[in-house]
Amino acid sequence: MLHVTNGDSAVERIQTADVPGRVIAWRDVLHEGPVPTGLDHEELREVRARYLAGYGLSDEPDVLRALEERDAELAAAAAVVLWFEHDLYDQLQLLQALDALRAHGGELELVQSDSFLANLGPEELARLFAERRPVTDEQLALAARAWSAFRSPDPTALETVLAGDCSALPFLATALRRHLEQYPSVRSGLARTERLILETVAAGATSRVAVFTAASALEEAIFMGDTIFWSYLEGLSPLVGRGGDALRLTNEGRAVLEGRTDWIALSGGVDRWLGGVRLQGDDAAWRWHEDAGRLVARNESAPVA
């Protein structure tokens, strides 16, 4: 039996529950960087390895080798138990894993949790294991639709999925909506993570750790680790300055946060992947309209909420 979960901390915790079989981590931050359509599994692994190596935590050949070993173990396992949480990070991993397992001929089971697995004790994890359920055809079909939509160059494909029935994977809809909130705001050009950073600095957080802690507390489900978060913070350097060792909001940062200045225009353009969508240039092809709760295309008139 092969157990698959989100990362090394969860692997260590699940092992304490003394479940039968081997436990491995998915180890991909799919809400960041390119996940384009039109690539087979091997080609997508190479794209993801190149992106993940860019954070400097490991060399590209080592990252690629780890992804290859993960996928080989998944394909060879006669029985697979997927352990994933409710947040965006986990739900995207779950979609990719289920999509990869569509043609799997063995036993597939799923543990879904609205608590972070790495925070649970052996007894709680053993209870979750006992409550696992077989993966259904409905779940596989929904995962395939959502994974394809996430990789599409047209982000409205995700909105189409969200307009349908997502109940087979009960945490998916909320996670995908949080993904859409990472599109630049029509009001300020900020992704939601960027806005939370500016808000917490404006509210008095003066260190990186304090900003990360305060911004994470404002998430309905924490999904972003500190390494990725620091990259967002560093990218906002014209808006967040330093007074000695303390972080502070600059005049430009206050203007952007208040919606008086557009961050994309101020920064000279955007180049960011969100799943299969690449936002490039001095304006974003798609923006998030907070009041309407949906995406709008460039030059589209603002929808009525």
Backbone bond lengths (Angstrom), bond angles and torsions (degrees), N, CA, C in turn:
res aa  C-N    CA-C-N  psi(-1)  N-CA   C-N-CA  omega(-1)  CA-C   N-CA-C  phi
1 M - - - 1.466 - - 1.521 109.64 -
2 L 1.333 116.12 130.43 1.455 122.06 179.48 1.529 108.56 -109.19
3 H 1.330 116.30 125.42 1.454 122.29 175.97 1.526 108.11 -102.42
4 V 1.333 117.10 132.21 1.458 122.45 -178.09 1.523 108.06 -122.47
5 T 1.340 116.16 128.27 1.459 120.20 -179.75 1.516 110.28 -140.49
6 N 1.324 116.99 -172.02 1.465 120.58 -165.22 1.525 115.51 -79.46
7 G 1.324 118.99 -34.37 1.460 119.77 -174.97 1.516 112.05 -165.54
8 D 1.318 115.00 -178.73 1.464 120.56 -171.82 1.527 113.01 -65.26
9 S 1.347 117.16 -35.79 1.469 118.81 179.93 1.522 110.89 -64.42
10 A 1.334 115.67 -42.24 1.467 119.15 178.29 1.523 110.92 -67.04
11 V 1.335 117.41 -36.64 1.469 120.63 176.49 1.526 109.89 -56.90
12 E 1.327 116.23 -49.17 1.464 120.15 -178.06 1.518 111.78 -61.73
13 R 1.339 117.00 -39.21 1.461 119.61 -179.07 1.524 111.20 -69.92
14 I 1.328 117.48 -42.85 1.466 120.18 -179.49 1.525 110.18 -63.00
15 Q 1.312 116.78 -35.05 1.461 119.85 178.40 1.524 111.59 -63.51
16 T 1.333 116.94 -28.04 1.469 119.07 178.75 1.524 111.64 -70.69
17 A 1.334 117.06 -17.95 1.469 120.05 -179.98 1.521 111.71 -81.95
18 D 1.314 116.64 -2.08 1.465 121.99 176.45 1.530 111.64 57.85
19 V 1.349 115.30 44.86 1.467 118.93 176.03 1.529 108.39 -80.32
20 P 1.330 117.67 150.15 1.468 119.58 -179.04 1.520 111.10 -74.14
21 G 1.322 116.42 137.42 1.448 120.28 175.39 1.519 113.81 107.49
22 R 1.304 115.85 -171.96 1.458 123.90 -175.83 1.526 109.39 -101.97
23 V 1.347 116.47 145.69 1.464 122.42 -179.47 1.523 108.94 -117.85
24 I 1.340 116.99 127.34 1.468 120.88 178.18 1.524 109.64 -128.29
25 A 1.339 115.57 162.07 1.463 122.29 -179.70 1.523 110.33 -106.02
26 W 1.340 115.85 147.29 1.476 120.59 178.56 1.527 110.93 -76.09
27 R 1.316 117.73 -41.69 1.472 123.89 171.82 1.530 114.09 55.30
28 D 1.302 117.02 56.63 1.462 120.04 170.19 1.523 108.79 -147.77
29 V 1.330 114.66 135.89 1.464 121.99 -177.41 1.529 107.03 -98.12
30 L 1.313 116.58 76.22 1.451 121.52 -168.26 1.523 113.35 -70.05
31 H 1.321 118.31 -16.81 1.460 119.58 176.58 1.518 112.54 -77.20
32 E 1.322 117.24 -2.66 1.462 122.04 177.08 1.525 110.04 -123.59
33 G 1.323 116.39 139.20 1.453 120.92 173.45 1.525 113.40 81.96
34 P 1.338 116.57 176.96 1.464 121.02 -172.26 1.524 113.46 -72.32
35 V 1.322 114.74 133.96 1.469 122.64 170.30 1.537 106.08 -136.00
36 P 1.332 116.76 62.80 1.470 119.96 -168.61 1.525 113.59 -75.89
37 T 1.308 114.35 156.30 1.454 120.98 175.12 1.524 109.98 -77.09
38 G 1.331 116.60 169.32 1.456 121.22 174.71 1.512 115.10 82.75
39 L 1.331 117.91 6.81 1.458 121.90 179.02 1.518 109.13 -113.97
40 D 1.344 116.40 142.59 1.460 118.81 173.62 1.531 109.23 -79.27
41 H 1.329 116.24 179.63 1.470 120.00 -175.57 1.525 111.39 -58.68
42 E 1.325 116.87 -42.93 1.462 120.37 -177.50 1.520 110.81 -65.65
43 E 1.322 117.10 -44.40 1.468 120.41 -179.00 1.525 111.17 -66.18
44 L 1.325 116.67 -39.16 1.462 119.03 178.87 1.521 110.80 -66.70
45 R 1.336 117.82 -38.23 1.472 120.00 176.20 1.522 110.82 -57.04
46 E 1.323 117.08 -42.36 1.464 120.41 -179.04 1.525 111.16 -64.86
47 V 1.330 116.29 -41.40 1.467 120.14 177.82 1.526 110.71 -62.43
48 R 1.325 116.50 -45.11 1.455 120.08 -178.51 1.536 111.50 -68.18
49 A 1.328 117.48 -38.85 1.466 120.50 178.79 1.525 110.51 -62.16
50 R 1.326 116.25 -41.73 1.464 120.29 179.63 1.532 110.24 -63.31
51 Y 1.317 116.09 -42.92 1.466 119.51 -179.46 1.527 111.34 -67.34
52 L 1.322 117.43 -48.84 1.460 120.59 -176.76 1.522 111.58 -63.62
53 A 1.339 117.36 -35.35 1.465 120.28 178.30 1.522 111.60 -65.52
54 G 1.323 116.77 -22.23 1.458 120.41 179.80 1.511 113.97 -64.26
55 Y 1.330 117.50 -17.26 1.461 120.69 176.52 1.526 112.45 -81.77
56 G 1.335 116.76 -4.94 1.450 120.69 173.45 1.509 115.62 77.64
57 L 1.330 117.74 9.58 1.454 119.84 -179.25 1.519 112.30 -81.29
58 S 1.340 116.27 -21.98 1.454 121.27 179.20 1.514 108.32 -162.16
59 D 1.336 117.47 155.96 1.453 121.48 178.69 1.521 110.20 -72.81
60 E 1.344 115.57 152.53 1.459 120.10 -177.57 1.521 113.56 -56.11
61 P 1.347 120.43 -44.74 1.472 118.51 178.74 1.532 112.61 -60.21
62 D 1.331 117.17 -35.53 1.462 120.21 179.54 1.526 110.97 -69.65
63 V 1.348 116.18 -40.76 1.464 119.65 177.91 1.525 109.84 -63.68
64 L 1.332 116.54 -45.19 1.462 120.39 -179.37 1.521 110.86 -62.10
65 R 1.309 116.87 -42.20 1.460 120.54 179.42 1.531 110.63 -61.67
66 A 1.320 116.78 -40.29 1.469 120.28 179.67 1.527 111.07 -65.24
67 L 1.324 116.98 -40.65 1.461 120.16 178.33 1.528 111.27 -66.92
68 E 1.331 116.27 -38.98 1.466 119.99 177.65 1.521 111.14 -63.53
69 E 1.328 116.27 -43.29 1.470 119.86 179.62 1.524 111.03 -65.40
70 R 1.317 117.17 -39.64 1.462 121.33 176.54 1.527 110.66 -58.35
71 D 1.329 116.24 -49.99 1.465 120.29 -176.51 1.526 111.86 -68.20
72 A 1.318 116.29 -34.35 1.470 119.42 178.33 1.523 110.80 -67.00
73 E 1.327 116.64 -41.48 1.471 119.61 177.58 1.520 111.12 -63.77
74 L 1.325 116.15 -40.50 1.458 120.10 179.88 1.529 110.77 -62.72
75 A 1.320 116.20 -44.81 1.463 120.14 -177.65 1.521 112.37 -67.65
76 A 1.343 116.91 -30.48 1.464 120.21 -174.41 1.525 113.20 -88.27
77 A 1.328 117.46 -14.11 1.470 120.10 -173.97 1.526 111.26 -72.59
78 A 1.319 115.03 134.20 1.468 119.65 176.90 1.522 111.26 -76.47
79 A 1.320 116.93 -29.69 1.464 122.00 179.52 1.527 108.16 -138.04
80 V 1.339 116.35 132.15 1.466 121.95 -177.11 1.519 109.23 -127.50
81 V 1.330 115.67 132.81 1.464 121.97 171.82 1.527 107.18 -116.29
82 L 1.327 116.38 121.09 1.457 122.32 179.25 1.530 108.97 -96.82
83 W 1.337 115.86 126.50 1.468 122.29 179.15 1.528 108.30 -115.57
84 F 1.335 117.28 107.67 1.459 118.88 -178.52 1.518 111.32 -139.17
85 E 1.337 113.81 149.34 1.452 122.44 -176.55 1.529 110.68 -92.07
86 H 1.327 115.29 -172.95 1.457 122.52 -170.92 1.520 114.10 -91.09
87 D 1.324 118.66 -8.90 1.460 121.19 -172.01 1.526 111.77 -85.58
88 L 1.333 116.24 170.90 1.458 122.75 -176.23 1.527 112.01 -59.68
89 Y 1.325 117.35 -44.21 1.463 121.87 179.91 1.528 110.77 -54.02
90 D 1.324 116.25 -49.06 1.463 121.17 -177.48 1.515 112.54 -73.12
91 Q 1.319 117.32 -40.83 1.463 119.31 -175.38 1.527 111.63 -66.01
92 L 1.320 117.89 -34.35 1.466 119.89 175.17 1.527 110.93 -68.53
93 Q 1.311 117.50 -40.09 1.464 120.18 175.18 1.528 110.47 -61.77
94 L 1.322 116.50 -41.21 1.459 120.33 178.71 1.525 110.91 -61.39
95 L 1.332 117.17 -42.15 1.464 119.94 178.00 1.523 111.12 -60.16
96 Q 1.330 116.61 -46.30 1.465 119.18 -178.82 1.518 111.34 -64.58
97 A 1.321 116.89 -41.90 1.461 120.24 -179.57 1.531 111.01 -64.76
98 L 1.328 117.08 -45.32 1.466 119.81 179.78 1.525 111.13 -65.07
99 D 1.325 116.32 -38.42 1.460 118.72 177.49 1.525 110.95 -62.93
100 A 1.333 116.50 -39.83 1.467 120.39 178.86 1.521 111.71 -68.06
101 L 1.328 116.58 -24.53 1.462 120.90 -175.13 1.533 113.21 -97.60
102 R 1.317 117.48 7.96 1.466 119.50 -176.32 1.529 112.26 -58.35
103 A 1.327 116.45 -37.10 1.465 119.91 -178.35 1.529 111.75 -97.30
104 H 1.317 117.59 10.39 1.458 121.73 -178.17 1.527 109.71 -68.88
105 G 1.302 115.99 130.61 1.464 119.09 -176.89 1.509 114.59 -92.49
106 G 1.328 116.71 -2.03 1.455 119.71 -175.64 1.516 112.48 -95.07
107 E 1.301 114.80 -162.43 1.461 122.70 -177.93 1.530 109.78 -85.48
108 L 1.336 117.05 126.85 1.457 122.45 179.90 1.517 108.87 -121.13
109 E 1.326 115.94 126.51 1.458 120.83 179.06 1.523 109.52 -132.79
110 L 1.332 115.28 157.58 1.458 120.81 -173.12 1.516 111.29 -133.72
111 V 1.340 114.38 132.65 1.460 122.53 168.97 1.519 106.32 -113.03
112 Q 1.332 116.93 122.35 1.460 121.07 175.61 1.522 108.82 -118.32
113 S 1.339 115.33 137.30 1.457 119.75 -173.88 1.518 111.09 -135.52
114 D 1.332 116.57 138.22 1.452 120.42 172.20 1.527 110.98 -96.03
115 S 1.322 116.73 13.26 1.462 123.42 171.34 1.528 108.43 -118.89
116 F 1.331 116.54 151.47 1.458 120.03 -179.71 1.525 109.44 -74.44
117 L 1.311 115.71 122.81 1.462 121.38 -172.49 1.525 112.31 -59.19
118 A 1.327 115.96 -36.41 1.464 119.48 -178.05 1.520 112.68 -67.15
119 N 1.344 116.99 -13.18 1.466 120.85 179.74 1.527 112.81 -98.05
120 L 1.328 117.16 -1.96 1.456 120.73 -175.32 1.528 111.68 -93.36
121 G 1.303 115.92 150.69 1.454 121.55 177.62 1.513 111.94 -86.95
122 P 1.321 117.62 170.62 1.466 121.75 -178.17 1.526 113.38 -56.50
123 E 1.334 117.28 -39.54 1.460 119.57 -178.39 1.524 111.44 -66.55
124 E 1.346 116.48 -41.92 1.464 120.26 179.17 1.526 111.10 -65.95
125 L 1.316 116.93 -39.87 1.461 120.28 178.71 1.523 111.11 -68.41
126 A 1.321 117.06 -38.84 1.462 120.28 176.56 1.523 110.83 -62.49
127 R 1.345 116.60 -36.89 1.464 119.98 177.46 1.527 110.46 -66.09
128 L 1.330 117.11 -42.83 1.463 119.90 177.61 1.529 111.00 -61.03
129 F 1.315 116.16 -40.46 1.465 119.59 179.21 1.526 110.35 -63.13
130 A 1.313 116.28 -41.24 1.463 119.94 -179.92 1.530 111.38 -66.15
131 E 1.345 116.61 -25.98 1.461 121.37 -178.17 1.528 112.79 -93.96
132 R 1.326 118.03 5.54 1.463 120.86 -179.31 1.530 110.14 -58.35
133 R 1.319 115.23 154.95 1.454 120.27 -177.87 1.535 109.76 -131.48
134 P 1.327 117.46 149.61 1.467 120.00 175.83 1.529 110.51 -61.30
135 V 1.315 116.14 142.73 1.464 121.24 174.34 1.526 108.24 -70.14
136 T 1.314 116.60 131.17 1.459 121.48 -176.49 1.525 111.17 -95.34
137 D 1.319 115.57 162.54 1.468 120.59 174.97 1.523 110.34 -61.19
138 E 1.327 116.60 -36.15 1.460 120.66 178.73 1.524 111.02 -63.03
139 Q 1.338 117.28 -40.98 1.466 120.41 178.21 1.521 111.42 -66.76
140 L 1.323 117.26 -40.93 1.461 120.52 178.20 1.527 111.00 -63.30
141 A 1.321 117.03 -41.19 1.458 120.42 -179.32 1.525 111.18 -67.08
142 L 1.337 116.97 -43.75 1.460 120.37 178.08 1.526 110.75 -62.84
143 A 1.320 117.21 -43.10 1.461 120.66 179.58 1.524 110.71 -61.23
144 A 1.329 117.46 -41.16 1.459 120.97 179.68 1.530 110.76 -63.20
145 R 1.351 116.92 -43.43 1.465 120.34 179.09 1.528 110.90 -64.42
146 A 1.320 116.31 -45.04 1.461 120.06 -176.46 1.523 111.84 -69.57
147 W 1.324 117.01 -39.49 1.465 120.72 179.16 1.529 110.09 -65.24
148 S 1.331 117.06 -42.06 1.461 120.81 177.16 1.523 110.72 -63.15
149 A 1.326 117.16 -41.06 1.465 121.09 179.65 1.522 111.03 -67.51
150 F 1.324 117.53 -39.83 1.461 121.35 178.50 1.526 110.96 -61.61
151 R 1.325 117.26 -35.25 1.462 121.65 -178.49 1.532 113.10 -86.74
152 S 1.308 117.77 -7.34 1.454 121.38 -177.44 1.526 111.26 -69.08
153 P 1.340 117.87 146.15 1.468 119.60 173.46 1.518 112.98 -73.12
154 D 1.325 116.96 -8.13 1.461 122.03 177.50 1.530 108.50 -106.94
155 P 1.335 118.25 107.21 1.469 119.78 -174.95 1.518 113.61 -68.96
156 T 1.337 118.16 -15.26 1.460 118.23 177.83 1.526 111.22 -68.62
157 A 1.337 117.36 -14.02 1.465 119.61 173.84 1.526 110.60 -60.42
158 L 1.333 116.99 -35.83 1.466 120.06 176.59 1.519 111.01 -67.91
159 E 1.325 116.49 -38.27 1.457 118.59 178.37 1.529 110.69 -64.45
160 T 1.333 116.61 -33.46 1.458 119.92 176.13 1.524 110.62 -64.08
161 V 1.333 117.02 -42.90 1.461 120.64 176.64 1.520 109.96 -60.71
162 L 1.313 116.65 -43.82 1.464 120.87 -177.88 1.530 112.04 -67.06
163 A 1.312 116.91 -26.76 1.460 120.11 178.41 1.529 111.67 -75.07
164 G 1.328 116.53 -15.25 1.448 121.20 178.99 1.517 112.25 -93.59
165 D 1.311 116.00 -163.93 1.466 122.52 -177.50 1.532 109.42 -89.66
166 C 1.329 116.45 112.34 1.466 121.68 179.16 1.526 111.64 -108.60
167 S 1.319 117.13 13.94 1.461 120.38 -171.78 1.526 113.27 -67.37
168 A 1.324 118.62 -20.04 1.463 120.17 179.53 1.525 111.41 -62.64
169 L 1.318 116.54 -29.33 1.468 122.39 174.34 1.530 106.13 -121.44
170 P 1.317 117.55 92.21 1.464 121.24 -163.78 1.522 116.13 -64.41
171 F 1.325 118.85 -19.27 1.461 120.81 -179.70 1.521 112.59 -98.64
172 L 1.320 117.76 -3.15 1.459 121.01 -170.55 1.521 112.90 -69.05
173 A 1.311 118.02 -46.30 1.464 120.62 -173.59 1.523 111.35 -60.25
174 T 1.323 117.35 -46.78 1.463 120.18 179.82 1.526 111.06 -62.12
175 A 1.317 117.09 -39.64 1.468 120.83 179.59 1.523 111.03 -64.98
176 L 1.331 117.60 -44.43 1.460 119.75 -178.94 1.524 111.87 -67.29
177 R 1.317 117.33 -35.16 1.464 119.15 175.41 1.528 110.61 -63.53
178 R 1.335 116.29 -37.69 1.473 118.49 176.95 1.524 110.47 -64.52
179 H 1.325 117.13 -35.60 1.464 120.02 175.68 1.528 110.55 -60.54
180 L 1.318 117.64 -44.16 1.464 120.47 -178.85 1.526 111.25 -63.63
181 E 1.312 117.76 -28.32 1.462 121.06 178.44 1.528 112.54 -70.83
182 Q 1.332 117.94 -8.06 1.460 121.28 174.67 1.528 111.65 -81.75
183 Y 1.335 117.64 -8.67 1.464 119.65 172.32 1.518 109.46 -69.22
184 P 1.321 117.82 150.03 1.468 120.10 -178.82 1.530 111.78 -59.32
185 S 1.294 115.67 138.04 1.454 121.73 -179.21 1.531 110.93 -70.56
186 V 1.338 116.25 142.63 1.462 119.91 173.77 1.523 110.45 -64.49
187 R 1.313 116.67 -24.66 1.455 121.21 -174.79 1.527 112.12 -82.16
188 S 1.345 116.62 -38.85 1.464 118.87 -170.39 1.530 114.45 -134.27
189 G 1.329 117.72 -14.03 1.463 120.44 -174.03 1.513 113.63 82.57
190 L 1.332 117.31 3.41 1.457 121.84 -178.54 1.524 111.26 -91.39
191 A 1.336 116.70 138.12 1.454 120.51 163.67 1.527 108.34 -68.83
192 R 1.319 116.91 159.46 1.464 118.44 -177.78 1.523 111.06 -59.01
193 T 1.332 118.66 -41.10 1.471 120.28 178.84 1.518 110.53 -59.47
194 E 1.332 116.96 -41.99 1.465 120.35 178.96 1.528 110.78 -64.58
195 R 1.324 116.19 -40.71 1.471 119.09 178.79 1.525 111.01 -63.34
196 L 1.332 117.02 -42.32 1.467 119.78 179.53 1.526 111.10 -62.60
197 I 1.325 116.55 -37.17 1.469 119.61 177.32 1.525 110.13 -60.62
198 L 1.323 116.94 -49.11 1.465 119.78 -178.94 1.526 110.79 -64.56
199 E 1.323 117.31 -39.61 1.464 119.87 179.88 1.524 111.85 -63.43
200 T 1.314 116.94 -41.46 1.469 119.01 -177.87 1.525 111.68 -72.26
201 V 1.334 117.18 -34.80 1.468 119.00 174.80 1.526 109.62 -66.31
202 A 1.336 116.40 -43.44 1.464 119.88 178.59 1.521 111.58 -61.71
203 A 1.337 116.86 -30.25 1.465 121.22 -178.86 1.520 112.84 -82.87
204 G 1.358 117.20 -4.42 1.459 118.74 174.13 1.509 116.72 119.76
205 A 1.338 119.35 -0.64 1.467 120.31 175.81 1.526 108.22 -70.76
206 T 1.325 117.15 126.89 1.465 120.02 -171.17 1.524 113.84 -117.70
207 S 1.332 118.75 -3.04 1.462 121.17 178.38 1.519 109.44 -127.75
208 R 1.326 116.06 162.19 1.463 120.00 -179.87 1.524 110.82 -59.34
209 V 1.319 115.87 -43.71 1.463 119.21 -179.06 1.520 110.55 -64.67
210 A 1.314 117.03 -41.10 1.466 120.35 179.81 1.519 111.41 -64.78
211 V 1.329 116.79 -39.59 1.461 120.49 178.38 1.525 110.16 -65.77
212 F 1.327 116.65 -44.93 1.466 120.54 179.65 1.526 110.71 -61.13
213 T 1.319 116.93 -45.18 1.460 121.01 -179.03 1.525 111.28 -64.15
214 A 1.340 116.57 -45.24 1.463 120.32 -177.38 1.526 111.31 -68.94
215 A 1.324 117.02 -41.77 1.462 120.06 179.98 1.524 111.03 -67.55
216 S 1.327 117.00 -39.10 1.465 120.51 178.55 1.518 110.87 -62.80
217 A 1.331 116.81 -35.91 1.461 120.96 -179.44 1.528 111.84 -66.52
218 L 1.330 117.27 -19.15 1.458 121.33 179.71 1.529 112.53 -89.62
219 E 1.325 116.78 -3.91 1.463 120.67 177.26 1.526 110.11 -85.27
220 E 1.332 115.99 140.85 1.456 119.82 174.96 1.522 110.76 -65.68
221 A 1.328 115.67 -35.60 1.465 122.06 175.36 1.525 107.43 -143.83
222 I 1.322 116.58 112.87 1.467 120.74 -177.54 1.528 109.00 -62.62
223 F 1.329 116.31 128.71 1.461 119.53 -177.92 1.524 113.36 -131.38
224 M 1.321 117.67 -13.74 1.458 120.61 -172.86 1.522 110.63 -107.38
225 G 1.333 116.14 127.06 1.451 121.27 176.37 1.513 112.13 -79.03
226 D 1.331 115.95 170.38 1.459 119.32 -172.85 1.526 113.40 -66.77
227 T 1.350 118.54 -35.70 1.469 120.01 -178.43 1.517 111.27 -60.50
228 I 1.321 117.49 -46.99 1.460 121.17 178.23 1.519 109.92 -66.65
229 F 1.322 116.65 -41.51 1.457 120.59 -179.59 1.516 111.12 -59.85
230 W 1.347 116.59 -42.82 1.472 118.88 179.19 1.529 111.09 -60.15
231 S 1.334 116.94 -34.88 1.468 119.05 179.92 1.528 110.79 -65.93
232 Y 1.330 117.21 -35.51 1.461 119.65 175.06 1.525 110.34 -66.64
233 L 1.317 116.34 -43.37 1.462 120.18 -179.51 1.525 110.77 -62.03
234 E 1.331 116.75 -45.45 1.468 120.08 179.65 1.519 110.78 -62.72
235 G 1.328 117.13 -36.26 1.461 120.43 179.60 1.515 113.69 -66.60
236 L 1.315 116.75 -16.75 1.464 121.44 179.61 1.524 112.09 -97.61
237 S 1.316 117.90 18.47 1.464 120.92 -173.42 1.538 114.12 -55.49
238 P 1.348 121.07 -33.32 1.475 117.30 175.94 1.526 113.41 -67.53
239 L 1.343 115.90 -19.22 1.469 120.21 -176.94 1.514 112.27 -100.15
240 V 1.327 116.53 -23.53 1.460 122.13 179.67 1.521 107.75 -120.07
241 G 1.321 116.68 110.67 1.454 121.36 179.85 1.510 110.97 -103.09
242 R 1.307 115.25 -169.80 1.461 121.03 179.95 1.518 109.21 -129.34
243 G 1.319 114.87 133.79 1.444 121.87 169.41 1.515 107.27 -110.24
244 G 1.344 116.78 93.14 1.462 119.66 -167.74 1.515 108.00 71.45
245 D 1.318 116.68 -125.32 1.460 120.52 177.81 1.529 112.53 -93.69
246 A 1.322 117.48 -2.55 1.459 121.18 -174.36 1.524 111.26 -94.35
247 L 1.320 116.06 138.29 1.452 121.27 174.47 1.523 109.00 -75.09
248 R 1.316 114.98 146.81 1.460 120.02 177.07 1.520 108.52 -150.27
249 L 1.316 115.85 155.55 1.454 121.18 177.43 1.523 109.16 -81.00
250 T 1.330 117.74 130.16 1.459 121.33 175.13 1.529 109.51 -79.17
251 N 1.333 115.78 172.39 1.461 119.29 176.28 1.527 110.65 -60.97
252 E 1.337 115.79 -39.46 1.468 119.59 177.80 1.526 110.56 -64.76
253 G 1.337 116.22 -39.69 1.454 120.15 178.86 1.513 111.86 -62.14
254 R 1.335 116.32 -40.23 1.460 118.93 179.42 1.524 110.91 -68.11
255 A 1.331 116.34 -38.13 1.466 119.93 179.41 1.524 111.15 -64.96
256 V 1.329 117.34 -40.33 1.460 120.43 178.67 1.521 110.38 -68.14
257 L 1.324 116.75 -46.12 1.458 120.42 -179.08 1.524 111.23 -59.76
258 E 1.314 117.11 -35.69 1.463 121.41 -179.26 1.525 112.60 -84.02
259 G 1.342 117.33 -1.94 1.461 120.63 178.13 1.512 114.53 80.47
260 R 1.327 117.78 14.13 1.460 121.04 179.22 1.520 111.91 -86.69
261 T 1.337 117.03 -19.21 1.459 123.20 178.81 1.520 108.48 -135.49
262 D 1.327 116.28 141.44 1.458 120.59 178.75 1.524 109.79 -89.30
263 W 1.343 117.15 127.15 1.456 121.89 -175.83 1.518 111.74 -63.63
264 I 1.311 118.59 -39.96 1.468 120.31 -178.80 1.519 110.23 -65.26
265 A 1.326 117.18 -43.43 1.458 119.92 177.65 1.524 111.36 -64.13
266 L 1.331 116.91 -41.31 1.455 120.92 -178.66 1.523 111.57 -66.47
267 S 1.331 117.00 -38.05 1.469 120.65 -175.60 1.515 112.96 -84.01
268 G 1.327 117.86 -5.87 1.462 120.42 177.50 1.507 114.12 89.12
269 G 1.313 118.04 9.40 1.457 119.93 176.19 1.513 112.55 130.81
270 V 1.310 115.02 172.97 1.455 122.53 -177.27 1.519 109.44 -127.91
271 D 1.320 116.84 146.36 1.469 122.50 170.50 1.524 106.34 -146.97
272 R 1.322 114.97 93.92 1.457 120.76 -173.51 1.525 109.56 -144.99
273 W 1.332 114.68 137.73 1.457 120.50 173.41 1.521 109.42 -97.25
274 L 1.320 115.68 136.70 1.460 123.00 170.18 1.522 106.62 -127.27
275 G 1.324 115.87 94.16 1.461 120.15 -173.57 1.510 110.25 65.20
276 G 1.332 117.24 -118.88 1.459 121.09 -179.81 1.505 114.22 -93.17
277 V 1.321 117.74 4.14 1.463 122.22 -177.23 1.526 109.46 -103.67
278 R 1.332 115.46 127.09 1.463 119.38 174.73 1.527 108.34 -107.67
279 L 1.311 115.56 118.42 1.455 121.75 175.94 1.518 107.88 -92.96
280 Q 1.323 116.68 123.01 1.453 121.18 -176.56 1.519 110.15 -139.77
281 G 1.335 114.94 151.34 1.448 120.24 170.16 1.510 113.87 102.50
282 D 1.340 114.00 -171.19 1.462 119.37 -175.61 1.517 113.14 -81.98
283 D 1.327 115.97 0.90 1.453 121.29 170.56 1.520 106.88 -148.10
284 A 1.304 116.77 157.10 1.460 120.12 178.21 1.522 108.94 -91.63
285 A 1.329 115.67 137.76 1.466 119.54 179.09 1.523 111.36 -63.64
286 W 1.342 115.57 -25.67 1.460 121.07 -179.76 1.521 109.46 -133.83
287 R 1.311 115.11 141.15 1.463 121.66 177.09 1.529 109.20 -129.06
288 W 1.330 114.89 156.96 1.459 120.92 177.09 1.520 108.95 -98.05
289 H 1.333 115.59 125.19 1.466 121.29 178.23 1.523 107.93 -98.29
290 E 1.327 115.90 104.44 1.461 120.17 -173.92 1.527 112.40 -61.44
291 D 1.320 116.77 -42.19 1.466 119.38 -175.60 1.534 111.49 -67.95
292 A 1.331 116.47 -39.39 1.467 120.23 -179.74 1.515 112.05 -83.75
293 G 1.336 116.56 -19.03 1.461 120.31 -179.25 1.510 113.04 68.20
294 R 1.339 116.78 37.30 1.452 119.70 177.88 1.520 110.51 -155.89
295 L 1.329 114.75 168.72 1.458 120.65 177.25 1.524 110.44 -79.90
296 V 1.320 115.32 149.02 1.457 121.61 170.77 1.519 108.20 -129.85
297 A 1.340 115.35 143.65 1.455 120.70 179.40 1.523 110.04 -80.29
298 R 1.319 115.77 159.42 1.454 120.91 176.43 1.526 109.97 -54.76
299 N 1.318 115.87 134.71 1.464 123.98 178.82 1.532 113.14 71.64
300 E 1.322 118.19 2.19 1.459 119.19 174.18 1.517 109.40 -76.39
301 S 1.307 117.18 136.98 1.454 119.17 177.70 1.528 109.90 -65.31
302 A 1.305 116.02 146.55 1.459 120.50 -176.64 1.525 110.23 -62.18
303 P 1.315 117.14 131.42 1.474 119.52 -179.71 1.510 111.24 -73.61
304 V 1.293 115.26 155.86 1.454 120.74 175.42 1.516 108.17 -80.47
305 A 1.333 117.56 129.61 1.468 121.25 -178.15 1.511 110.08 -69.04
